[in-house]
Amino acid sequence: MREMCVICCVTMVLFPLVSAYTSSFYTDNNLGQSVPIIQVKQKQQDVQQELLELMGLYSKPKSKVNEKNIQSASKFMQDLYKSLKEVDGYDYVGDSHIHINNLVNVSSLGLDPEKVEGSDVIVSFINKDGEVHIRHKKDSTFYFDFTEVSIREHLKGAELRLYKEVSPAFSSGTFSLNLYFIKDAADMEEKILELESTLRVDWAKTGWITLDATSAARNWTLFPHSNRGLLLKVFDSSGKEHEPRDIGIVSRRGPMDKMPFLVGYMDMDTEILSRRARSLRQARWAQNKDDVSYADNPFTPHQAGTPRYKSNSSCQRHNLYINFREIGFDNEFLIAPDGYSAFFCEGDCSFPLGIHMNATNHAIVQTLVHLMTPLEAPKPCCAPTKFGPITLLYYDANSSVVLKRFKEMIVKACGCL
């Protein structure tokens, strides 16, 4: 009961403000207007750290502008984000997983519904082909850095995405694309090629094609130091081998918006992540406890006799906008969104509790007890009763683009508890 009552307070404490003069948070003033909340003393660095830990990061990744110029992976992820953003409006209560519905254009994005459905983390990995050392095969090899992927991020699937143009060298025929998982052999100079997947394409095919790479990606997740990359071989119908570029496959020398990349679909162990974030937060608060005063709580008076937020209305949802840009998350790290409406619950839970207050049976009984014996039980408190997720799109330390869903970030409904 007490834990539920303080949920709305925790939301406010988690997102304090940057300075006394600029505001990253906006609330309503009971007059139908959104106004900035100011004069909160929490430092910008502390705000960033809270959010980074929530995202499963220890610190904000450093920018790698030269690698971010590879536009193909970023564009795919931004298109996916825009499509999945519509799903955030659906009431998947307590669920951070991605769900495919008619709002998600599966065919235009070339998505495999089985991989996407149930994922809550999607990562696009850029190709670092210089890490693979196979003689005369630079345009046929691919390397994707999985060192940032934790084994707690259960890999549901992975796929290599290649762009194919029409090659003037052919006017007919079909080709077999064989993707191999490269492994070390006993002789350090030799490599073992294990067939990962096969795809047949027509000579006239134009656009993005995908090859399954789930087995290799799972191996790299468990044993990142064994990662030797992937190798693509192309054969015509007679069995003759060709270079991928001969049939129009865009290689590392092609346009940036058509470069190869790999997409991983993961189901994050959110309970372990939340425990780690709580542990880091408790350690940091314990270390800085002498620097934090009671006045840092956004619900305490910021001027003598004047409450920070005051409402004479009954329990209801109020506006609260979180501005990520003013917190310090620029687009070199956080791609989207610029901010979001988190909302919060505030108001009176006094007798009689109307239907619009979403009061529980327990709250009704507690209200009656409070009326008869105020010292025996307090009034019920106004708190969130329903939450919704948000989707964030950002770069990690390897310049991979990460799309991750976070549950319980938006207050969808309030009630007396």
Solvent accessible surface area in square Angstrom, and as a share of the most:
residue,aa,sasa,rsa
1,M,106,0.47
2,R,201,0.73
3,E,141,0.63
4,M,75,0.33
5,C,28,0.17
6,V,67,0.39
7,I,44,0.22
8,C,9,0.05
9,C,43,0.26
10,V,87,0.50
11,T,22,0.13
12,M,21,0.09
13,V,52,0.30
14,L,29,0.14
15,F,10,0.04
16,P,7,0.04
17,L,5,0.02
18,V,26,0.15
19,S,38,0.24
20,A,44,0.34
21,Y,198,0.75
22,T,73,0.43
23,S,7,0.05
24,S,0,0.00
25,F,2,0.01
26,Y,60,0.23
27,T,10,0.06
28,D,19,0.10
29,N,48,0.25
30,N,76,0.39
31,L,140,0.70
32,G,79,0.76
33,Q,102,0.46
34,S,72,0.46
35,V,53,0.30
36,P,69,0.43
37,I,24,0.12
38,I,76,0.39
39,Q,71,0.32
40,V,8,0.04
41,K,144,0.61
42,Q,38,0.17
43,K,140,0.59
44,Q,67,0.30
45,Q,141,0.63
46,D,35,0.18
47,V,0,0.00
48,Q,30,0.13
49,Q,43,0.19
50,E,4,0.02
51,L,4,0.02
52,L,4,0.02
53,E,4,0.02
54,L,45,0.22
55,M,5,0.02
56,G,20,0.19
57,L,29,0.15
58,Y,136,0.52
59,S,72,0.46
60,K,69,0.29
61,P,21,0.13
62,K,178,0.75
63,S,54,0.35
64,K,72,0.30
65,V,90,0.52
66,N,114,0.58
67,E,44,0.20
68,K,32,0.14
69,N,75,0.38
70,I,27,0.14
71,Q,96,0.43
72,S,3,0.02
73,A,1,0.00
74,S,12,0.07
75,K,118,0.50
76,F,19,0.08
77,M,0,0.00
78,Q,65,0.29
79,D,46,0.24
80,L,0,0.00
81,Y,14,0.05
82,K,129,0.55
83,S,18,0.12
84,L,1,0.01
85,K,104,0.44
86,E,100,0.45
87,V,1,0.00
88,D,25,0.13
89,G,58,0.56
90,Y,98,0.37
91,D,86,0.45
92,Y,52,0.20
93,V,84,0.48
94,G,41,0.39
95,D,34,0.18
96,S,7,0.05
97,H,60,0.27
98,I,1,0.01
99,H,39,0.17
100,I,45,0.23
101,N,34,0.17
102,N,140,0.72
103,L,77,0.39
104,V,7,0.04
105,N,81,0.42
106,V,35,0.20
107,S,100,0.65
108,S,83,0.53
109,L,25,0.12
110,G,38,0.36
111,L,12,0.06
112,D,47,0.25
113,P,62,0.39
114,E,145,0.65
115,K,27,0.11
116,V,0,0.00
117,E,68,0.30
118,G,20,0.19
119,S,0,0.00
120,D,2,0.01
121,V,0,0.00
122,I,0,0.00
123,V,7,0.04
124,S,0,0.00
125,F,4,0.02
126,I,9,0.05
127,N,15,0.08
128,K,47,0.20
129,D,28,0.14
130,G,59,0.57
131,E,102,0.46
132,V,12,0.07
133,H,152,0.68
134,I,41,0.21
135,R,198,0.72
136,H,160,0.72
137,K,43,0.18
138,K,132,0.56
139,D,15,0.08
140,S,2,0.01
141,T,3,0.02
142,F,7,0.03
143,Y,34,0.13
144,F,0,0.00
145,D,27,0.14
146,F,3,0.01
147,T,85,0.49
148,E,89,0.40
149,V,18,0.10
150,S,33,0.21
151,I,110,0.56
152,R,78,0.29
153,E,21,0.10
154,H,100,0.44
155,L,17,0.08
156,K,67,0.29
157,G,0,0.00
158,A,0,0.00
159,E,7,0.03
160,L,0,0.00
161,R,6,0.02
162,L,0,0.00
163,Y,34,0.13
164,K,0,0.00
165,E,64,0.29
166,V,74,0.43
167,S,10,0.06
168,P,141,0.88
169,A,73,0.57
170,F,52,0.22
171,S,89,0.57
172,S,74,0.48
173,G,38,0.37
174,T,53,0.31
175,F,4,0.02
176,S,16,0.10
177,L,0,0.00
178,N,24,0.12
179,L,0,0.00
180,Y,33,0.12
181,F,7,0.03
182,I,1,0.00
183,K,66,0.28
184,D,60,0.31
185,A,25,0.19
186,A,115,0.89
187,D,77,0.40
188,M,150,0.67
189,E,150,0.67
190,E,98,0.44
191,K,68,0.29
192,I,89,0.45
193,L,64,0.32
194,E,76,0.34
195,L,98,0.49
196,E,29,0.13
197,S,21,0.14
198,T,71,0.41
199,L,56,0.28
200,R,141,0.51
201,V,12,0.07
202,D,63,0.33
203,W,70,0.25
204,A,47,0.36
205,K,77,0.32
206,T,77,0.45
207,G,15,0.15
208,W,87,0.30
209,I,10,0.05
210,T,47,0.28
211,L,3,0.02
212,D,56,0.29
213,A,0,0.00
214,T,18,0.11
215,S,64,0.41
216,A,0,0.00
217,A,0,0.00
218,R,116,0.42
219,N,45,0.23
220,W,0,0.00
221,T,11,0.06
222,L,108,0.54
223,F,122,0.51
224,P,45,0.28
225,H,162,0.72
226,S,47,0.30
227,N,6,0.03
228,R,83,0.30
229,G,0,0.00
230,L,0,0.00
231,L,3,0.02
232,L,2,0.01
233,K,45,0.19
234,V,0,0.00
235,F,47,0.20
236,D,30,0.15
237,S,94,0.61
238,S,97,0.62
239,G,49,0.47
240,K,129,0.55
241,E,76,0.34
242,H,30,0.13
243,E,54,0.24
244,P,4,0.02
245,R,122,0.45
246,D,54,0.28
247,I,2,0.01
248,G,11,0.10
249,I,6,0.03
250,V,10,0.06
251,S,15,0.10
252,R,77,0.28
253,R,173,0.63
254,G,26,0.25
255,P,68,0.43
256,M,90,0.40
257,D,64,0.33
258,K,51,0.22
259,M,17,0.07
260,P,1,0.01
261,F,1,0.01
262,L,0,0.00
263,V,0,0.00
264,G,0,0.00
265,Y,0,0.00
266,M,1,0.00
267,D,40,0.21
268,M,20,0.09
269,D,38,0.19
270,T,48,0.28
271,E,95,0.42
272,I,51,0.26
273,L,17,0.08
274,S,41,0.26
275,R,121,0.44
276,R,54,0.20
277,A,4,0.03
278,R,107,0.39
279,S,65,0.42
280,L,53,0.26
281,R,43,0.16
282,Q,119,0.53
283,A,63,0.49
284,R,37,0.14
285,W,115,0.41
286,A,63,0.49
287,Q,150,0.67
288,N,47,0.24
289,K,140,0.59
290,D,132,0.68
291,D,119,0.62
292,V,79,0.46
293,S,59,0.38
294,Y,174,0.66
295,A,40,0.31
296,D,24,0.12
297,N,52,0.27
298,P,8,0.05
299,F,70,0.29
300,T,7,0.04
301,P,75,0.47
302,H,66,0.30
303,Q,96,0.43
304,A,108,0.84
305,G,82,0.79
306,T,57,0.33
307,P,57,0.36
308,R,36,0.13
309,Y,44,0.17
310,K,134,0.57
311,S,24,0.15
312,N,141,0.72
313,S,36,0.23
314,S,33,0.21
315,C,4,0.02
316,Q,76,0.34
317,R,100,0.37
318,H,5,0.02
319,N,62,0.32
320,L,2,0.01
321,Y,72,0.27
322,I,0,0.00
323,N,27,0.14
324,F,3,0.01
325,R,71,0.26
326,E,63,0.28
327,I,0,0.00
328,G,18,0.17
329,F,2,0.01
330,D,69,0.36
331,N,103,0.53
332,E,76,0.34
333,F,4,0.02
334,L,1,0.00
335,I,30,0.15
336,A,19,0.15
337,P,19,0.12
338,D,80,0.42
339,G,11,0.11
340,Y,19,0.07
341,S,50,0.32
342,A,0,0.00
343,F,35,0.15
344,F,5,0.02
345,C,1,0.01
346,E,41,0.18
347,G,19,0.19
348,D,57,0.29
349,C,3,0.02
350,S,36,0.23
351,F,112,0.47
352,P,100,0.63
353,L,30,0.15
354,G,25,0.24
355,I,168,0.85
356,H,125,0.56
357,M,15,0.07
358,N,78,0.40
359,A,28,0.21
360,T,55,0.32
361,N,126,0.64
362,H,113,0.50
363,A,0,0.00
364,I,76,0.38
365,V,89,0.51
366,Q,22,0.10
367,T,3,0.02
368,L,74,0.37
369,V,49,0.28
370,H,40,0.18
371,L,95,0.47
372,M,144,0.64
373,T,59,0.34
374,P,78,0.49
375,L,182,0.91
376,E,133,0.59
377,A,19,0.15
378,P,95,0.60
379,K,81,0.35
380,P,7,0.04
381,C,35,0.21
382,C,12,0.07
383,A,0,0.00
384,P,0,0.00
385,T,56,0.33
386,K,63,0.27
387,F,31,0.13
388,G,3,0.03
389,P,2,0.01
390,I,8,0.04
391,T,3,0.02
392,L,7,0.03
393,L,0,0.00
394,Y,3,0.01
395,Y,23,0.09
396,D,15,0.08
397,A,40,0.31
398,N,17,0.09
399,S,4,0.03
400,S,3,0.02
401,V,3,0.02
402,V,9,0.05
403,L,0,0.00
404,K,13,0.05
405,R,7,0.03
406,F,14,0.06
407,K,85,0.36
408,E,95,0.43
409,M,19,0.09
410,I,28,0.14
411,V,3,0.02
412,K,58,0.25
413,A,27,0.21
414,C,11,0.06
415,G,0,0.00
416,C,0,0.00
417,L,19,0.10
